[in-house]
Amino acid sequence: MGHAGMAAAAVRHLRTRPAEPYEALPRPVLRCVGEDERPPVDQAGFRRVLGTFATGVTVITAPAAEDEPSPAGFACQSFTSLSLDPPLVAFMVGRTSTTWPRIARAGAFCVNVLAAHQEEVCRAFAVSGADKFAGVAHDAAPASGSPRLAGTLAWIDCTIHTVHTGGDHLIVVGRVEALGATDRDEPPLLFHRGRFL
């Protein structure tokens, strides 16, 4: 049973049970790290260990605003499905990203799931300040009008549902409005230990 099947079974199970009251957990005590305290792990070690987890690669896009010359987009490894009912997905973006404010203003985005042959597309969207869409074929996703890149394995067209803080990143939750996938039997573009697979 795939992820969608397991999620659907869980939803059916929860719907058959009577609603039970629950007690909320206490709010955690928040405090700043003291000058004499070390972070629990160093950043280099954190990156090295987390780099052992292979991730798929996507490009998140959004339509251009009236005063902008081109659409917005950036390469993103931190994409995940979140909820079946309602249909939600999520991605994480650095707080210092210059692309995120443009996506936020649009209020919508399209997730483009890259195929194995699209490493150069990923590299183009990982560069800051350049025209990322130069030479990249795309059309408009049906719900948001966000760029839907040609040659991808799948696309998920979303409106922004909520945004949460997560350290030096933001957690962006999108409500899925439309989606589609190719019938081609082609592997996805993967990233593992600092390189593409």
Beta strands, then each sheet from edge to edge (+ up, - down):
strand 1: 55-56
strand 2: 58-62
strand 3: 72-76
strand 4: 79-83
strand 5: 88-94
strand 6: 108-113
strand 7: 138-140
strand 8: 147-149
strand 9: 154-166
strand 10: 169-181
strand 11: 190-192
strand 12: 195-196
sheet 1: 1+ 11- 12+
sheet 2: 3+ 2- 6+ 9- 10+ 5- 4+
sheet 3: 7+ 8-
end
